[in-house]
Amino acid sequence: MKAEGNVEIFERLIAAFNEGGTDAVLQFYSEDIEIYDPDQAGDGTWRGRDGARQMLDRMLSGTERTVIRNFELIPSGDRVVALMHTYFRGDGGGPEVEVRDAHVLTFRDGKVVYWRLYGDPNEALTDAGLDPVDVPTPCNESG
């Protein structure tokens, strides 16, 4: 599938997440998806759709509302780099908290087969074979 098609799939994934949360995005993942999040406990690796559900449930525990806004998707071969602003509101209300991070998703046959999370957008771009200097993005700017 062309990189542009993967970007469109990723856009639909984000829209589905914003609308329906974890259950709505599982359809976008291959049965053998592997997820790596260095900030998670253990080795940070989750496998399969059940693993994806567990990881997302763990990441979203304690929140009543999570939405992704102000994102940029950058194609790189069979991968897409996502520079995202995710907004969380804790259980019981309180202020909305913004988290800026980056994700690289690898696609095969229209499904996500590998998902890696990054705290540093430049590292995500570099790992996807892109030069951060050549990819000016609003998500990389401070403020």
SERO-4910 file (N, C-alpha, C, O; in steps of 0.05 Angstrom, whole numbers):
BEGIN
 pado doro    nc1    nc2    nc3   cac1   cac2   cac3    cc1    cc2    cc3    oc1    oc2    oc3
  Met    A     17    -24      0      0      0      0     18     25      0     39     25     13
  Lys    A      9     45    -14     25     70    -15     25     84     12      6     82     27
  Ala    A     46     99     16     49    114     41     25    132     46     15    135     68
  Glu    A     15    145     24     -8    163     28    -32    148     38    -48    158     54
  Gly    A    -36    123     29    -58    106     39    -54    100     69    -74     99     83
  Asn    A    -30     96     77    -25     91    106    -31    116    122    -41    113    145
  Val    A    -25    139    112    -32    164    126    -63    166    129    -73    173    150
  Glu    A    -77    159    108   -107    160    109   -117    140    130   -136    146    145
  Ile    A   -105    116    131   -113     96    151   -108    107    179   -124    104    197
  Phe    A    -84    119    182    -77    131    208    -97    153    216   -105    154    240
  Glu    A   -105    169    197   -125    190    203   -151    177    213   -164    187    231
  Arg    A   -159    156    199   -184    142    208   -181    130    235   -199    130    251
  Leu    A   -157    119    241   -151    108    267   -154    129    289   -167    124    310
  Ile    A   -143    152    285   -145    174    304   -174    182    308   -183    186    331
  Ala    A   -188    185    286   -217    193    288   -232    172    304   -249    178    320
  Ala    A   -226    146    298   -240    125    313   -233    125    342   -251    122    359
  Phe    A   -208    130    349   -200    132    377   -215    155    391   -225    152    413
  Asn    A   -215    178    378   -228    202    390   -258    197    394   -270    207    413
  Glu    A   -270    181    376   -299    176    378   -305    153    397   -324    155    413
  Gly    A   -289    131    396   -297    107    411   -276     95    429   -281     74    440
  Gly    A   -253    107    431   -232     96    449   -219     71    440   -218     65    416
  Thr    A   -210     55    459   -195     31    454   -209     12    435   -198      2    416
  Asp    A   -234      5    441   -249    -14    425   -251     -7    396   -251    -24    378
  Ala    A   -252     19    391   -256     29    363   -230     26    347   -232     26    322
  Val    A   -207     24    359   -182     24    344   -171     -4    339   -154     -8    322
  Leu    A   -180    -24    354   -168    -51    351   -170    -62    323   -153    -77    314
  Gln    A   -191    -54    308   -194    -64    281   -172    -54    262   -168    -66    241
  Phe    A   -157    -34    269   -136    -23    253   -109    -38    256    -91    -35    241
  Tyr    A   -108    -55    277    -83    -70    283    -84    -98    271   -106   -111    271
  Ser    A    -61   -108    262    -60   -135    253    -62   -154    277    -58   -145    300
  Glu    A    -68   -179    272    -71   -198    294    -44   -201    309    -44   -206    333
  Asp    A    -22   -197    295      5   -201    306     19   -175    312     44   -174    312
  Ile    A      4   -153    317     16   -127    323     36   -130    346     31   -145    365
  Glu    A     57   -114    344     76   -111    367     78    -82    373     81    -65    355
  Ile    A     76    -75    399     77    -47    408    100    -45    427    104    -62    445
  Tyr    A    116    -24    424    138    -19    443    135      9    454    135     29    439
  Asp    A    133     11    480    132     37    494    153     36    516    149     22    536
  Pro    A    176     50    513    197     49    532    189     59    560    203     54    579
  Asp    A    167     73    562    158     84    588    140     65    603    133     71    626
  Gln    A    133     42    591    116     23    605    133      4    622    157      1    617
  Ala    A    120     -8    641    134    -27    659    144    -51    644    135    -57    622
  Gly    A    163    -65    656    174    -90    643    191    -82    620    205    -62    620
  Asp    A    190    -98    599    206    -92    575    192    -73    556    203    -65    536
  Gly    A    167    -64    563    153    -45    547    141    -55    522    133    -40    504
  Thr    A    140    -82    519    131    -94    494    104   -108    498     99   -121    518
  Trp    A     86   -103    479     59   -115    480     55   -128    453     63   -118    432
  Arg    A     42   -152    453     38   -166    428      9   -174    424     -5   -181    443
  Gly    A      0   -174    399    -27   -182    392    -47   -161    399    -42   -142    413
  Arg    A    -71   -165    389    -93   -146    395   -100   -145    425   -107   -124    436
  Asp    A    -98   -169    438   -103   -169    467    -82   -152    481    -89   -138    500
  Gly    A    -57   -155    473    -36   -138    484    -40   -109    479    -35    -92    496
  Ala    A    -50   -102    455    -56    -74    448    -77    -63    467    -75    -41    477
  Arg    A    -98    -80    471   -120    -71    489   -109    -67    517   -115    -47    530
  Gln    A    -92    -85    527    -81    -83    554    -64    -58    556    -66    -43    576
  Met    A    -47    -53    536    -30    -29    537    -46     -3    537    -41     15    553
  Leu    A    -66     -2    519    -82     22    518    -98     26    544   -100     48    554
  Asp    A   -110      4    554   -125      6    579   -107     16    601   -115     33    618
  Arg    A    -83      6    602    -64     15    623    -56     44    620    -55     59    639
  Met    A    -51     52    595    -43     80    589    -66     99    596    -61    122    604
  Leu    A    -91     91    592   -113    108    595   -127    106    623   -146    120    628
  Ser    A   -117     88    640   -129     84    666   -128    110    682   -108    125    681
  Gly    A   -149    116    696   -150    141    711   -159    165    696   -159    187    706
  Thr    A   -166    161    670   -176    184    654   -205    180    647   -214    157    642
  Glu    A   -219    201    646   -247    199    638   -251    207    609   -270    199    596
  Arg    A   -232    222    598   -233    231    570   -205    235    559   -189    248    572
  Thr    A   -200    223    536   -174    226    523   -181    232    493   -196    218    481
  Val    A   -168    252    483   -173    260    455   -146    269    442   -130    282    455
  Ile    A   -142    262    417   -119    270    402   -126    293    384   -145    292    368
  Arg    A   -111    315    388   -116    339    371    -89    350    362    -68    342    373
  Asn    A    -89    367    342    -64    380    333    -43    360    327    -21    360    339
  Phe    A    -48    342    308    -28    322    301    -19    326    272    -32    338    256
  Glu    A      5    316    267     16    316    240     25    288    234     39    275    249
  Leu    A     18    278    210     25    252    201     44    254    177     38    268    157
  Ile    A     67    241    179     88    243    159     95    216    149    105    199    164
  Pro    A     90    210    123     96    184    112    126    180    108    141    198    102
  Ser    A    134    154    111    162    146    106    161    117     99    164     99    116
  Gly    A    158    111     73    156     84     63    132     70     75    109     80     72
  Asp    A    136     47     88    113     32     99    106     42    127     90     30    141
  Arg    A    120     64    136    115     75    163    103    103    161    105    116    140
  Val    A     90    110    183     80    137    186     89    148    213     85    134    234
  Val    A    101    171    213    108    184    238     85    203    246     75    218    230
  Ala    A     77    201    271     55    218    281     67    235    303     77    225    323
  Leu    A     65    261    300     72    280    320     45    290    331     30    303    318
  Met    A     40    283    357     13    287    368     13    303    393     32    304    409
  His    A    -10    316    397    -17    329    422    -42    313    432    -63    313    419
  Thr    A    -38    299    454    -60    284    465    -69    297    491    -52    306    507
  Tyr    A    -95    300    495   -106    314    518   -121    294    535   -139    279    526
  Phe    A   -115    294    561   -126    276    581   -141    293    602   -132    314    610
  Arg    A   -164    282    610   -178    293    634   -182    270    653   -192    249    645
  Gly    A   -173    274    678   -174    253    698   -203    246    706   -221    261    702
  Asp    A   -205    222    717   -231    213    728   -240    234    748   -224    243    765
  Gly    A   -265    241    747   -276    261    766   -271    290    758   -276    308    773
  Gly    A   -262    294    733   -258    322    724   -230    332    728   -210    317    725
  Gly    A   -229    357    733   -203    370    736   -193    382    710   -208    380    690
  Pro    A   -170    394    710   -160    407    686   -152    386    665   -145    364    671
  Glu    A   -153    395    640   -144    379    618   -113    381    617   -102    402    619
  Val    A   -100    358    613    -71    357    612    -63    350    583    -74    331    571
  Glu    A    -44    364    573    -34    359    546     -7    344    547     10    350    562
  Val    A     -6    323    530     19    308    527     27    310    497     11    303    480
  Arg    A     52    318    493     63    318    465     82    295    463    100    292    479
  Asp    A     77    278    443     95    256    438     94    249    409     81    262    393
  Ala    A    109    228    403    111    219    375    107    189    374    113    174    393
  His    A     97    180    351     92    151    347    102    144    319     99    161    301
  Val    A    112    121    315    118    110    289    102     84    286    106     66    301
  Leu    A     85     84    266     69     60    260     79     48    234     82     62    214
  Thr    A     83     22    233     90      8    209     66     -7    199     52    -21    215
  Phe    A     60     -5    174     36    -17    162     43    -40    143     64    -40    130
  Arg    A     26    -60    143     28    -82    123     -1    -89    115    -18    -95    133
  Asp    A     -6    -88     90    -33    -95     79    -55    -79     93    -77    -90     98
  Gly    A    -50    -53     98    -70    -36    109    -75    -38    139    -93    -25    149
  Lys    A    -59    -53    153    -61    -57    182    -35    -48    195    -14    -50    183
  Val    A    -37    -40    220    -13    -33    236     -1    -59    246    -14    -74    260
  Val    A     25    -63    240     39    -87    249     59    -80    271     67    -98    287
  Tyr    A     67    -55    272     86    -47    293     81    -18    300     77     -1    283
  Trp    A     81    -13    327     75     14    337     96     20    358     99      5    378
  Arg    A    111     41    355    132     49    374    126     77    383    121     95    367
  Leu    A    127     82    410    122    108    421    148    121    428    168    108    436
  Tyr    A    149    148    426    173    164    431    166    189    447    145    201    443
  Gly    A    183    196    465    180    222    479    192    245    462    184    268    465
  Asp    A    211    238    445    226    258    430    218    255    400    224    235    387
  Pro    A    205    276    389    196    274    361    220    271    342    217    258    321
  Asn    A    242    283    348    265    281    330    275    252    328    284    243    307
  Glu    A    274    238    351    283    210    351    264    193    333    273    176    318
  Ala    A    238    199    335    218    185    318    224    189    289    224    171    273
  Leu    A    228    215    282    234    221    254    259    207    244    260    196    222
  Thr    A    280    208    260    305    196    253    302    165    250    312    154    230
  Asp    A    288    153    268    284    124    267    268    116    242    271     93    232
  Ala    A    251    134    232    236    128    208    251    135    183    240    134    161
  Gly    A    276    143    186    292    149    162    289    178    152    297    183    129
  Leu    A    279    195    168    275    223    160    294    241    176    302    235    198
  Asp    A    302    263    164    319    282    177    302    303    190    288    318    176
  Pro    A    302    306    216    286    325    230    289    354    220    271    370    221
  Val    A    313    360    210    318    387    199    301    392    174    294    415    168
  Asp    A    296    371    159    281    373    134    251    371    138    235    374    119
  Val    A    242    367    163    214    363    169    205    384    189    201    377    213
  Pro    A    202    409    181    193    429    200    164    424    207    147    422    190
  Thr    A    158    422    233    131    416    242    124    433    265    141    440    282
  Pro    A     98    441    267     89    456    291     92    440    317     96    452    338
  Cys    A     91    414    315     93    397    339    122    398    350    125    393    374
  Asn    A    142    405    334    169    406    344    176    433    357    196    436    370
  Glu    A    158    452    353    163    478    364    155    478    394    137    464    402
  Ser    A    169    494    409    161    496    437    138    515    440    134    533    424
  Gly    A    124    511    462    102    530    468     75    520    465     56    535    470
***
